Amino acid sequence: MSDQERANLINASVETRVPNFISEQFRDLGCPVRIINEMPDHIHCLFLLNPQISIIDVIKQVKGSSSHFVNQQNLIAEKFA
């Protein structure tokens, strides 16, 4: 999906629950979060990488689990990916 096709899905119903969930996921992976900043169509995360886990595995886990969380909690009307 290109930048022009991104939908602004981060609203009041999402803006606190999703960053808190993402922060927990990073913590569970041993990657302390420094900053999470929500934009209308994406989230920025600054974290310390656990040297025992590859960056690819961390991102795959956090993106997958956060998408599942949004869909399972019905935080938005359509399916989130």
C-alpha positions as CSV (number, residue, x, y, z in Angstrom):
1,M,0.0,0.0,0.0
2,S,1.5,3.4,-1.0
3,D,1.4,6.4,1.3
4,Q,-1.5,7.8,-0.8
5,E,-3.6,4.8,0.0
6,R,-3.2,4.8,3.7
7,A,-6.4,5.4,5.7
8,N,-6.4,7.6,8.8
9,L,-7.5,4.9,11.2
10,I,-5.8,6.1,14.4
11,N,-8.5,7.9,16.3
12,A,-9.7,8.3,19.9
13,S,-10.8,4.7,20.1
14,V,-7.4,3.5,19.0
15,E,-4.9,6.1,20.1
16,T,-4.3,4.9,23.7
17,R,-5.0,1.2,23.5
18,V,-2.8,0.3,20.6
19,P,0.4,2.2,21.8
20,N,0.0,0.6,25.2
21,F,-0.4,-2.8,23.6
22,I,2.6,-2.2,21.3
23,S,4.7,-1.1,24.3
24,E,3.8,-4.3,26.1
25,Q,4.8,-6.4,23.1
26,F,8.2,-4.7,22.9
27,R,8.7,-5.2,26.7
28,D,7.9,-8.9,26.4
29,L,10.6,-9.2,23.7
30,G,13.1,-7.5,26.0
31,C,13.1,-4.3,23.9
32,P,12.5,-1.3,26.2
33,V,10.4,1.4,24.5
34,R,11.7,5.0,24.6
35,I,8.9,6.7,22.5
36,I,5.7,5.8,20.7
37,N,4.2,8.5,18.6
38,E,0.9,8.1,16.8
39,M,0.2,9.6,13.4
40,P,-3.3,9.5,11.8
41,D,-2.2,6.6,9.5
42,H,0.8,5.0,11.2
43,I,2.8,4.8,14.5
44,H,6.5,5.6,15.1
45,C,8.3,3.5,17.8
46,L,11.8,4.1,19.2
47,F,13.0,1.1,21.2
48,L,16.2,-0.5,22.3
49,L,16.8,-3.7,20.4
50,N,17.4,-6.9,22.5
51,P,20.7,-8.2,21.1
52,Q,19.4,-11.8,21.3
53,I,16.5,-11.2,18.8
54,S,16.8,-10.0,15.2
55,I,15.1,-6.8,14.2
56,I,13.1,-8.7,11.6
57,D,11.7,-11.0,14.3
58,V,10.9,-8.1,16.6
59,I,9.0,-6.1,13.9
60,K,7.2,-9.2,12.6
61,Q,6.0,-10.0,16.1
62,V,4.9,-6.5,17.0
63,K,3.2,-5.8,13.7
64,G,1.4,-9.1,13.6
65,S,0.3,-9.0,17.2
66,S,-0.9,-5.4,17.1
67,S,-2.9,-6.1,13.9
68,H,-4.5,-9.1,15.6
69,F,-5.2,-7.0,18.7
70,V,-6.9,-4.3,16.7
71,N,-9.1,-6.8,14.8
72,Q,-9.9,-8.9,17.9
73,Q,-10.9,-5.9,19.9
74,N,-13.0,-4.5,17.0
75,L,-11.3,-1.1,17.3
76,I,-12.1,-0.1,13.8
77,A,-15.0,-1.0,11.5
78,E,-13.0,-2.8,8.7
79,K,-10.3,-5.5,8.9
80,F,-7.0,-4.0,9.9
81,A,-3.7,-5.1,8.3
